Amino acid sequence: MALDRKKFFNFKFLGAAAAAATVGLSSVAVAQSDSVISIDGSSTVFPITEAVAEEFSSVAPDIDITVGVSGTGGGFKKFCAGETAISNASRPIKDSEKELCAANGIDYEFVDVARDAITVVIHKDNTWADQLTADQLTKIWGANSEGSITRWNQVDSSFPDAPLNLYGPGSDSGTFDYFNEALLEDVGGSRGDYTASEDDNILVRGVSRDVNALGYFGLAYYGENDTVLDAVSIASEETEGVFASPTGDITKYKPLSREIFIYVNTNALAARPEVESFVEFYLENAGRLAGDVGYVALSDAEYEAQMDKLF
């Protein structure tokens, strides 16, 4: 299924609810409501949420859905302020965000929706960095490398004497947080002298236009752009020194494989039938749509367990 990536989109569904039968909803009761279901957060989770919302449009034509992309951190700020009913997240909620939700009386539950690999990418014409170790990634991205590790041959003497141009998520991104925790915790976090954006499409464009570039973002964005980018295989202690690709067995791509989530306002879930319908539809269809947009589905049993958390 081809999906357009947009920074922000809005569905205005006007029509009969008879289209529900075409999607095979099983237990989902279609809500008739003029309410808006507001969603924001992770750019990584955006593709699967967008896909779900597109299909939900044929089931609930009278419901508006807005999906923003302000990063996991930005999404939680809105969610914990009561501005959104659902928050896309590529990392678990932080203690400070839990406190903000509690202060504003926002109760929530989270559910896993798919598995992702934080994919390290290079330009198609980069012939030297298709395999990197976790230690090399730490050397490249660590805070103590800012202003000092600026050329490829400083990473490995066999690499060319060429500028090292870096592209990565901004600090509101859950992918940024996860990458830092996995690789950079012992070196003071991430360097700041790189091109940063919460919009993964900007990172794709940057790396695809620069043979000396290196970047990272969610697997779905690599899958959409694998004709202009190459994925880097990684070896770490967790892989026992074996290079693992994010496009292979995702469970072996350590330490950069992870689950991705949605957080649901449980008060909205209980009080608003349209939110309940959408979330139930999401979990019933996430496995199929995860593969469509480039992520890895959970097992049927795992989706059933996620459903049991909410209903």
C-alpha positions as CSV (number, residue, x, y, z in Angstrom):
1,M,0.0,0.0,0.0
2,A,1.5,3.3,-1.0
3,L,1.1,6.0,1.6
4,D,1.9,9.7,1.3
5,R,4.1,11.0,4.1
6,K,2.9,14.3,5.4
7,K,4.0,16.5,8.2
8,F,0.4,17.0,9.2
9,F,-2.9,15.8,7.8
10,N,-6.6,16.0,8.6
11,F,-9.3,13.6,7.6
12,K,-12.8,15.0,7.2
13,F,-15.0,12.0,6.7
14,L,-18.5,12.8,5.3
15,G,-20.6,9.9,4.1
16,A,-22.6,6.8,5.1
17,A,-21.2,4.3,7.6
18,A,-22.3,1.5,5.4
19,A,-18.7,1.2,4.1
20,A,-17.8,-0.5,7.4
21,A,-18.5,-3.9,6.0
22,T,-15.8,-3.5,3.4
23,V,-13.0,-3.5,6.0
24,G,-14.0,-6.6,8.0
25,L,-14.2,-4.9,11.4
26,S,-15.5,-7.9,13.4
27,S,-16.3,-6.5,16.8
28,V,-15.7,-2.8,16.3
29,A,-18.8,-0.7,16.7
30,V,-18.7,2.3,14.4
31,A,-19.2,5.5,16.2
32,Q,-21.3,8.3,14.7
33,S,-19.8,11.5,16.1
34,D,-18.6,14.9,14.9
35,S,-15.8,14.8,17.5
36,V,-12.2,15.1,16.5
37,I,-9.7,12.3,17.5
38,S,-6.5,14.2,18.0
39,I,-3.2,12.3,17.8
40,D,0.4,13.6,17.9
41,G,3.9,12.4,18.7
42,S,6.5,10.2,17.1
43,S,7.4,10.4,13.5
44,T,8.4,6.8,13.7
45,V,5.0,5.6,14.7
46,F,3.3,8.1,12.3
47,P,3.3,5.8,9.2
48,I,1.4,3.0,11.0
49,T,-1.1,5.4,12.6
50,E,-1.6,7.1,9.3
51,A,-2.3,3.8,7.6
52,V,-4.8,2.8,10.4
53,A,-6.5,6.2,10.1
54,E,-6.8,5.9,6.3
55,E,-8.6,2.6,6.6
56,F,-10.7,3.7,9.5
57,S,-12.1,6.5,7.3
58,S,-14.1,3.9,5.4
59,V,-15.6,2.6,8.6
60,A,-16.3,5.9,10.4
61,P,-16.9,8.5,7.8
62,D,-18.3,11.1,10.2
63,I,-15.2,11.2,12.5
64,D,-12.4,13.7,12.0
65,I,-8.9,12.5,12.8
66,T,-5.9,14.7,13.0
67,V,-2.4,13.3,13.3
68,G,0.6,15.6,14.0
69,V,4.3,14.9,14.1
70,S,6.0,16.8,16.8
71,G,8.2,13.9,18.1
72,T,7.6,11.6,21.0
73,G,8.5,14.3,23.6
74,G,6.5,16.9,21.9
75,G,3.6,14.5,21.6
76,F,3.7,13.7,25.3
77,K,3.6,17.5,26.2
78,K,0.3,17.7,24.3
79,F,-1.0,14.4,25.6
80,C,-0.3,15.2,29.2
81,A,-1.9,18.6,28.8
82,G,-5.1,16.9,27.6
83,E,-4.8,18.3,24.0
84,T,-4.7,14.8,22.4
85,A,-6.5,11.5,23.0
86,I,-3.7,9.3,21.7
87,S,0.1,9.8,21.6
88,N,2.4,8.0,19.2
89,A,5.6,7.0,21.0
90,S,8.8,5.4,20.0
91,R,10.0,5.1,23.6
92,P,8.3,4.6,27.0
93,I,7.0,7.7,28.8
94,K,9.6,9.4,31.1
95,D,9.1,10.1,34.8
96,S,8.9,13.8,34.2
97,E,6.1,13.2,31.6
98,K,4.3,10.8,34.0
99,E,4.4,13.6,36.6
100,L,2.9,16.1,34.1
101,C,0.1,13.8,33.2
102,A,-0.6,13.1,36.9
103,A,-0.6,16.9,37.6
104,N,-3.2,17.4,34.9
105,G,-5.4,14.4,35.8
106,I,-4.5,12.5,32.7
107,D,-4.8,8.7,33.1
108,Y,-3.5,6.5,30.3
109,E,-2.5,3.1,29.2
110,F,0.0,2.1,26.5
111,V,0.0,-0.7,24.0
112,D,2.7,-2.1,21.7
113,V,1.7,-1.8,18.1
114,A,4.8,-3.1,16.2
115,R,8.5,-3.7,16.2
116,D,11.0,-1.3,14.7
117,A,14.8,-1.1,14.1
118,I,16.5,2.2,14.4
119,T,18.2,2.0,11.0
120,V,21.6,3.6,10.5
121,V,21.8,4.7,6.9
122,I,24.4,5.8,4.3
123,H,24.4,7.1,0.7
124,K,24.2,4.5,-2.0
125,D,27.6,5.4,-3.2
126,N,29.3,5.1,0.2
127,T,31.4,2.0,-0.3
128,W,33.2,1.9,3.1
129,A,30.7,2.1,5.9
130,D,28.1,-0.6,5.2
131,Q,29.3,-2.4,8.4
132,L,30.0,-0.5,11.6
133,T,30.5,-1.7,15.2
134,A,28.5,-0.3,18.1
135,D,31.8,1.2,19.4
136,Q,32.3,3.0,16.1
137,L,28.8,4.4,16.3
138,T,29.5,5.6,19.9
139,K,32.7,7.2,18.7
140,I,30.8,9.0,15.8
141,W,27.8,10.2,17.8
142,G,29.1,10.7,21.4
143,A,29.1,14.1,23.0
144,N,32.9,13.9,23.5
145,S,33.3,13.7,19.7
146,E,31.7,17.0,19.0
147,G,34.1,19.2,17.0
148,S,36.8,16.6,17.0
149,I,35.6,13.6,15.1
150,T,34.7,15.3,11.9
151,R,36.2,13.1,9.2
152,W,35.6,9.5,8.2
153,N,39.2,8.4,8.6
154,Q,39.1,9.5,12.3
155,V,36.5,6.7,12.8
156,D,38.6,4.1,11.1
157,S,42.0,4.7,9.4
158,S,40.9,2.6,6.4
159,F,38.0,5.0,5.7
160,P,38.6,7.9,3.3
161,D,39.8,11.3,4.4
162,A,36.5,12.9,3.8
163,P,34.1,15.0,5.8
164,L,31.7,13.1,8.2
165,N,28.3,14.7,7.8
166,L,25.7,13.6,10.3
167,Y,21.9,13.6,10.2
168,G,19.7,12.5,13.1
169,P,16.5,13.1,15.1
170,G,16.1,16.2,17.2
171,S,15.9,16.1,21.0
172,D,12.1,15.8,21.1
173,S,12.4,12.5,19.3
174,G,11.9,9.2,21.0
175,T,14.3,7.7,18.5
176,F,17.0,10.2,19.7
177,D,16.3,9.1,23.3
178,Y,16.5,5.4,22.5
179,F,19.7,5.7,20.4
180,N,21.3,7.7,23.2
181,E,20.4,5.2,25.9
182,A,21.5,2.3,23.8
183,L,24.8,3.6,22.6
184,L,25.8,7.0,24.2
185,E,24.9,6.8,27.9
186,D,28.5,6.4,29.0
187,V,29.9,9.2,26.8
188,G,27.7,12.1,28.0
189,G,24.9,11.7,25.4
190,S,24.8,12.9,21.8
191,R,27.0,15.4,20.1
192,G,25.1,18.5,19.0
193,D,26.9,19.4,15.8
194,Y,24.7,17.5,13.3
195,T,21.7,18.3,11.2
196,A,18.7,17.5,13.4
197,S,15.0,17.2,12.6
198,E,11.9,15.5,14.1
199,D,10.8,15.1,10.4
200,D,12.5,11.9,9.2
201,N,11.9,12.9,5.6
202,I,14.3,15.8,6.0
203,L,16.9,13.3,7.3
204,V,16.3,11.0,4.3
205,R,16.8,13.8,1.9
206,G,20.0,14.9,3.6
207,V,21.7,11.5,3.5
208,S,20.4,10.7,0.0
209,R,22.1,13.8,-1.4
210,D,25.5,13.5,0.3
211,V,27.9,10.6,-0.2
212,N,29.7,11.5,3.0
213,A,26.6,11.5,5.1
214,L,25.5,9.1,7.9
215,G,22.1,9.2,9.6
216,Y,19.6,7.2,11.6
217,F,15.8,6.9,11.9
218,G,13.0,4.3,11.9
219,L,12.9,1.3,9.6
220,A,9.8,2.3,7.7
221,Y,11.5,5.4,6.3
222,Y,14.5,3.3,5.1
223,G,12.1,0.9,3.5
224,E,10.5,3.7,1.5
225,N,13.9,5.0,0.4
226,D,16.1,1.9,-0.1
227,T,16.7,2.8,-3.7
228,V,18.7,5.9,-2.6
229,L,20.0,4.7,0.8
230,D,21.8,1.7,2.2
231,A,21.3,0.3,5.6
232,V,24.3,-0.3,7.8
233,S,24.8,-3.6,9.5
234,I,25.9,-3.4,13.1
235,A,28.0,-5.7,15.4
236,S,27.9,-5.3,19.1
237,E,28.4,-7.3,22.3
238,E,24.8,-8.3,22.1
239,T,25.3,-9.8,18.6
240,E,28.5,-11.5,19.8
241,G,30.4,-9.5,17.2
242,V,28.3,-10.8,14.3
243,F,27.1,-8.1,11.9
244,A,23.3,-7.9,11.9
245,S,21.1,-6.0,9.4
246,P,17.9,-4.2,10.3
247,T,16.3,-5.8,7.2
248,G,17.0,-9.3,8.5
249,D,15.8,-10.9,11.7
250,I,14.9,-7.7,13.6
251,T,15.4,-9.4,17.0
252,K,19.1,-9.9,16.2
253,Y,19.7,-6.2,15.3
254,K,20.9,-5.3,18.8
255,P,20.9,-2.9,20.5
256,L,18.8,-0.9,18.1
257,S,15.6,-3.0,17.8
258,R,12.6,-1.9,19.8
259,E,8.9,-1.9,20.3
260,I,6.8,1.2,19.3
261,F,3.7,2.3,21.1
262,I,0.6,4.3,21.3
263,Y,-0.5,5.9,24.6
264,V,-4.3,6.2,25.1
265,N,-6.1,8.6,27.4
266,T,-8.2,6.1,29.3
267,N,-10.8,8.7,30.3
268,A,-11.3,9.5,26.6
269,L,-11.4,5.8,25.9
270,A,-14.2,5.3,28.4
271,A,-16.2,8.4,27.6
272,R,-15.9,8.7,23.8
273,P,-17.2,5.8,21.7
274,E,-15.3,7.1,18.6
275,V,-12.0,6.8,20.5
276,E,-12.9,3.3,21.7
277,S,-13.8,2.3,18.1
278,F,-10.6,3.7,16.6
279,V,-8.3,2.1,19.2
280,E,-10.0,-1.3,18.8
281,F,-9.7,-1.0,15.0
282,Y,-6.1,0.0,15.4
283,L,-5.2,-3.2,17.3
284,E,-7.2,-5.4,15.1
285,N,-5.4,-4.2,12.0
286,A,-2.0,-3.2,13.3
287,G,-0.4,-6.5,12.5
288,R,-1.3,-6.4,8.8
289,L,-0.6,-2.7,8.4
290,A,2.7,-2.8,10.2
291,G,4.1,-4.9,7.4
292,D,2.6,-2.6,4.8
293,V,4.4,0.4,6.0
294,G,7.7,-1.3,6.7
295,Y,7.7,-2.4,10.4
296,V,7.5,-5.9,11.9
297,A,4.2,-7.1,13.3
298,L,3.7,-8.6,16.7
299,S,2.2,-12.1,17.0
300,D,-1.6,-12.6,17.1
301,A,-1.3,-13.6,20.8
302,E,0.7,-10.4,21.5
303,Y,-2.0,-8.2,19.9
304,E,-4.7,-10.1,21.8
305,A,-2.8,-9.3,25.0
306,Q,-2.6,-5.6,24.1
307,M,-6.3,-5.6,23.4
308,D,-6.9,-7.2,26.9
309,K,-5.0,-4.2,28.5
310,L,-7.7,-1.8,27.2
311,F,-10.9,-3.7,26.8
